[in-house]
Amino acid sequence: MPGFLSFENVTKSFGAVRAVDDVSLDIARGEVFSLLGPSGCGKTTLLRLAAGFEMPDSGRILLDGHDITHLPPETRPVNTVFQNYALFPHLSVADNIAFGLRVAGRNKKDIAREVDAMLDLVRLRSEAQRKPAQLSGGQKQRVAIARALVNKPQVLLLDEPLAALDLKLRQHMLAELRAIHEAAGITFIYVTHDQTEAMGLSDRIAVMNAGHIEQLGPPAEIYDRPRSHFVAGFIGDANFLQGTISAISSRSGCEIDVPDFGKVFSAEQMNLPVGTCVEAIIRPEAIQLLQPSPDVSTSTNTCDAVIDDIIPLGTLTRCIVRMNGISLTAELPRKMLPAGVAKGSRVLVRLDSASVLIMPRNDGTPAAGNHCLDDDKSVVIP
């Protein structure tokens, strides 16, 4: 079934650079949908195509079943909130919000009523007569959102709206955006390079890379079940261990031989033959650190290691651990750090088999021994 806003095989190039490459995407009515990815991945171009600021080279864009591909921006029932707010500095908060209604020729009574409703929605009634220079960054952002929403668009496009705010204010504004969306009930499309923003706000996320959508789904699914090396590394922190499948069970999962670590068991059931070169993906929170002890088994999923660095992160502690030629990043609650552990301490690293994800490496073809491995045996992406 088509989405409320649909991109059908949309392509857009700038010279030799294909910014959006044959993208098809359905966005549901009323959802918060994020386009997430690094600079140059195509997310902002896709947003500008939806807004009408750019026209596709090929493909169609449909809104509620109507083809809007070649409609100019002013005739589309969408509004955009920009990163730099784009407020009129000489107008008050109320007049900034009212601007679009005045351009549309609405009568004064209607304008006053609609502006009052928006001021209440974004909780800025007490600042109605202030100028933008008298507002905080978060207040300016709320004015920009109110000005966009007052025209009652069917879709609100948000282009990295929190990028200029500090961490605390971004966290506060995420809660504000969730509340505003719940009250307004319209479709939000949110562009960001910040995984935390996308994970905290979205119903679904499209992770983009080089003009393509690498993975699409709810935040938890993308984090827990990444489908590519890129997604696993871009969404959250990830450790990558390269090895070869040495045994497989249709019921319980598979065992991988990892040089410099040993045997790693994954409970994930994969339709891959023995001998396949794979990457084992382990999130930092799925790594346990234990004190060496005769009572602790050092077989599958456990290896002797040395602490290379300890980084306090408030309630969490990040530890960089080294096993021969492999380094892994572990994150654990501060109280779970083994007593007396410091840089240079010996520990046991244990991997949670239920959290070890497996994906074929390169083309996934079987290889003799460990010839599928290159010199970079482990990569930690922060």
ZAMARGU-4260 file (C-alpha; in steps of 0.2 Angstrom, whole numbers, plus 5000, padded with zeros to 4 digits):
<rodrens>
0) 5000/5000/5000 | 5007/5017/4995 | 5013/5029/5009 | 5006/5046/5013 | 5022/5053/5006
5) 5030/5042/4993 | 5047/5044/4983 | 5046/5032/4968 | 5063/5028/4960 | 5069/5046/4963
10) 5086/5051/4957 | 5095/5068/4958 | 5112/5073/4952 | 5123/5088/4954 | 5136/5087/4939
15) 5145/5070/4941 | 5139/5068/4959 | 5123/5057/4961 | 5116/5064/4977 | 5100/5053/4977
20) 5101/5037/4968 | 5085/5028/4963 | 5077/5030/4980 | 5060/5023/4983 | 5052/5026/5000
25) 5035/5027/5008 | 5032/5038/5024 | 5016/5035/5033 | 5003/5049/5038 | 5007/5056/5055
30) 5023/5047/5058 | 5040/5055/5063 | 5052/5049/5050 | 5071/5053/5051 | 5083/5053/5037
35) 5100/5049/5045 | 5117/5049/5038 | 5134/5057/5037 | 5137/5073/5027 | 5135/5071/5008
40) 5124/5055/5010 | 5109/5063/5001 | 5097/5066/5016 | 5096/5085/5014 | 5094/5083/4995
45) 5079/5071/4998 | 5071/5084/5010 | 5074/5098/4997 | 5065/5087/4984 | 5050/5085/4995
50) 5050/5103/4998 | 5051/5108/4980 | 5067/5117/4982 | 5075/5104/4970 | 5067/5095/4955
55) 5072/5076/4952 | 5081/5070/4937 | 5069/5055/4936 | 5056/5047/4947 | 5040/5054/4956
60) 5035/5061/4972 | 5017/5058/4978 | 5008/5066/4993 | 4992/5058/4998 | 4990/5051/4981
65) 4994/5067/4971 | 5009/5069/4960 | 5019/5084/4967 | 5035/5081/4958 | 5035/5097/4948
70) 5025/5108/4959 | 5034/5124/4965 | 5037/5125/4984 | 5023/5138/4987 | 5010/5127/4981
75) 5015/5112/4990 | 5006/5108/5007 | 5023/5106/5016 | 5033/5118/5026 | 5051/5118/5031
80) 5060/5122/5047 | 5078/5127/5043 | 5094/5125/5054 | 5097/5143/5055 | 5078/5147/5060
85) 5076/5160/5046 | 5066/5172/5058 | 5063/5190/5053 | 5074/5200/5066 | 5063/5216/5065
90) 5047/5206/5069 | 5040/5200/5086 | 5037/5182/5090 | 5019/5184/5086 | 5022/5193/5070
95) 5034/5180/5064 | 5021/5167/5067 | 5008/5177/5058 | 5018/5181/5043 | 5013/5167/5032
100) 4994/5169/5036 | 4996/5188/5032 | 5004/5183/5015 | 4989/5171/5012 | 4977/5186/5015
105) 4968/5179/5030 | 4958/5191/5040 | 4964/5199/5057 | 4952/5189/5068 | 4958/5172/5060
110) 4976/5177/5061 | 4975/5182/5080 | 4966/5166/5084 | 4978/5155/5075 | 4993/5164/5082
115) 4987/5162/5099 | 4984/5143/5097 | 5002/5142/5091 | 5009/5152/5105 | 5001/5140/5117
120) 5007/5125/5107 | 5025/5130/5108 | 5023/5138/5126 | 5029/5155/5120 | 5014/5166/5125
125) 5024/5176/5137 | 5037/5180/5124 | 5024/5185/5110 | 5031/5203/5109 | 5049/5199/5110
130) 5061/5200/5095 | 5071/5185/5090 | 5087/5194/5097 | 5079/5193/5114 | 5076/5174/5113
135) 5087/5159/5117 | 5091/5146/5104 | 5078/5134/5109 | 5065/5148/5109 | 5070/5153/5092
140) 5068/5135/5086 | 5050/5135/5094 | 5046/5151/5085 | 5052/5143/5068 | 5041/5128/5071
145) 5026/5138/5076 | 5028/5148/5060 | 5028/5133/5050 | 5014/5124/5058 | 5002/5139/5058
150) 4999/5136/5040 | 4993/5119/5043 | 5004/5109/5032 | 5002/5091/5028 | 5020/5088/5031
155) 5033/5097/5042 | 5051/5096/5035 | 5064/5099/5048 | 5082/5101/5041 | 5094/5098/5056
160) 5084/5110/5067 | 5094/5106/5083 | 5112/5107/5075 | 5116/5124/5082 | 5110/5120/5100
165) 5121/5114/5114 | 5119/5096/5121 | 5107/5100/5135 | 5096/5111/5125 | 5096/5098/5111
170) 5090/5085/5123 | 5076/5097/5130 | 5071/5102/5112 | 5069/5083/5107 | 5056/5082/5121
175) 5048/5098/5115 | 5047/5091/5097 | 5039/5075/5103 | 5026/5085/5112 | 5023/5096/5098
180) 5021/5082/5086 | 5009/5073/5097 | 4998/5089/5098 | 4999/5093/5080 | 4997/5076/5073
185) 5005/5079/5056 | 5019/5070/5047 | 5037/5075/5052 | 5052/5072/5041 | 5067/5075/5051
190) 5085/5076/5043 | 5100/5074/5055 | 5117/5067/5056 | 5115/5064/5074 | 5110/5046/5078
195) 5105/5051/5096 | 5092/5063/5089 | 5085/5051/5077 | 5084/5037/5089 | 5076/5047/5102
200) 5063/5056/5091 | 5058/5044/5077 | 5045/5031/5073 | 5056/5025/5059 | 5073/5029/5052
205) 5081/5028/5035 | 5100/5027/5036 | 5107/5034/5021 | 5124/5032/5013 | 5131/5038/4996
210) 5113/5042/4989 | 5106/5025/4994 | 5095/5020/5009 | 5106/5007/5018 | 5092/5001/5030
215) 5075/5007/5035 | 5066/5002/5051 | 5061/5007/5069 | 5076/5014/5079 | 5077/4998/5090
220) 5078/4986/5075 | 5091/4997/5066 | 5102/4997/5082 | 5099/4978/5087 | 5099/4971/5069
225) 5110/4981/5058 | 5111/4974/5040 | 5127/4981/5035 | 5145/4986/5041 | 5141/5004/5038
230) 5124/5004/5048 | 5132/4994/5062 | 5146/5007/5063 | 5136/5023/5061 | 5122/5019/5073
235) 5130/5018/5090 | 5147/5011/5094 | 5152/4994/5087 | 5166/4982/5088 | 5170/4971/5073
240) 5179/4954/5074 | 5184/4945/5058 | 5184/4927/5057 | 5178/4911/5049 | 5163/4900/5053
245) 5170/4884/5060 | 5154/4875/5065 | 5135/4878/5063 | 5119/4872/5071 | 5102/4875/5063
250) 5095/4877/5081 | 5108/4885/5092 | 5118/4897/5080 | 5136/4896/5074 | 5154/4896/5080
255) 5168/4907/5073 | 5187/4906/5074 | 5194/4923/5077 | 5213/4925/5077 | 5220/4932/5093
260) 5204/4929/5102 | 5199/4911/5100 | 5181/4904/5097 | 5166/4915/5097 | 5149/4908/5098
265) 5134/4918/5091 | 5116/4913/5095 | 5111/4920/5078 | 5105/4907/5066 | 5113/4911/5049
270) 5111/4902/5033 | 5130/4902/5029 | 5141/4887/5026 | 5156/4882/5037 | 5172/4891/5030
275) 5162/4907/5026 | 5172/4923/5030 | 5162/4934/5042 | 5162/4949/5054 | 5155/4947/5071
280) 5148/4963/5077 | 5148/4966/5096 | 5140/4982/5104 | 5151/4988/5119 | 5137/4985/5131
285) 5137/4967/5127 | 5155/4964/5133 | 5158/4959/5151 | 5174/4961/5160 | 5179/4949/5174
290) 5193/4947/5186 | 5204/4932/5181 | 5199/4917/5192 | 5201/4898/5191 | 5182/4897/5193
295) 5179/4907/5177 | 5179/4897/5161 | 5191/4904/5147 | 5183/4894/5133 | 5171/4900/5120
300) 5167/4919/5120 | 5180/4922/5134 | 5198/4928/5132 | 5212/4935/5143 | 5215/4954/5140
305) 5224/4969/5146 | 5216/4986/5150 | 5223/4999/5138 | 5213/5013/5144 | 5198/5018/5156
310) 5187/5033/5151 | 5174/5038/5164 | 5157/5043/5155 | 5147/5048/5170 | 5136/5033/5175
315) 5145/5022/5162 | 5164/5018/5160 | 5172/5015/5144 | 5186/5002/5144 | 5198/4999/5129
320) 5204/4981/5131 | 5218/4972/5121 | 5220/4954/5117 | 5235/4950/5107 | 5232/4960/5090
325) 5214/4964/5094 | 5207/4979/5103 | 5189/4980/5109 | 5178/4994/5117 | 5168/4989/5132
330) 5155/5000/5140 | 5148/4995/5157 | 5139/5004/5172 | 5152/5011/5184 | 5147/4999/5198
335) 5150/4984/5186 | 5169/4988/5184 | 5179/4974/5193 | 5186/4981/5209 | 5204/4987/5208
340) 5204/4987/5189 | 5216/5001/5181 | 5226/5004/5165 | 5237/4989/5163 | 5226/4977/5173
345) 5223/4959/5167 | 5205/4955/5165 | 5194/4942/5156 | 5183/4948/5142 | 5167/4939/5139
350) 5155/4941/5125 | 5136/4939/5126 | 5132/4926/5113 | 5114/4932/5111 | 5121/4949/5107
355) 5134/4944/5094 | 5128/4948/5077 | 5135/4939/5061 | 5136/4945/5043 | 5146/4939/5028
360) 5162/4949/5025 | 5166/4955/5008 | 5157/4943/4996 | 5154/4930/5009 | 5162/4916/4999
365) 5171/4902/5009 | 5190/4903/5011 | 5203/4891/5017 | 5209/4894/5034 | 5210/4913/5038
370) 5215/4919/5021 | 5199/4930/5021 | 5207/4941/5034 | 5217/4957/5030 | 5229/4965/5042
375) 5215/4975/5050 | 5209/4961/5061 | 5197/4972/5072 | 5190/4989/5069 | 5182/4999/5083
380) 5170/5013/5077 | 5166/5026/5090
</rodrens>
